[in-house]
Amino acid sequence: MDVTLARASIEPGKADRLREWYAELHDREDEVVEMLQHEGV
């Protein structure tokens, strides 16, 4: 599943936390896909 963020404003000082969150989503991709399918996304 490919997901692309086209544009978003990032609050000052929040970029590192966002990168950590993206890394976690990547590491847990199977769980993320399963959850999204369960939610009907």
N, C-alpha and C positions, 0 to 999 in steps of 0.2 A: 504494500500500500504506500503510495507516494502522497505526502502532504507538503504543501508549500505555503509559507507565510509570505504574502505579497508585500504587505506594508503594515507596520505597527509603530506606534510611538512607545519608546521605552523610557521610563522615568529615570532621572539621573541616579546613579548608584545602584541600579537594578539589573544591569546587563550581565554581571557575573552570575547572579542567581538564576537568570533566565537561561544562560548557557548550561548551568548545572541541571536545570529542569529538562531542557532538550536532551541532554546526555542521558538522563534517567529514562526518558521516554524511549530513546533509542535502545538502551540496554534492556528495557522491558517491552519491546515491540510486540511480542506475541500476546502479552496481557493487554496491552493498549488496544490492539486490533480486536481481540475478543470482547473487551468492554464496549468499544464503539459499535460492534455488531449487535451486542445485547441491547444497547440503547437505541438501536435503529438508525444510527448515523451512517 
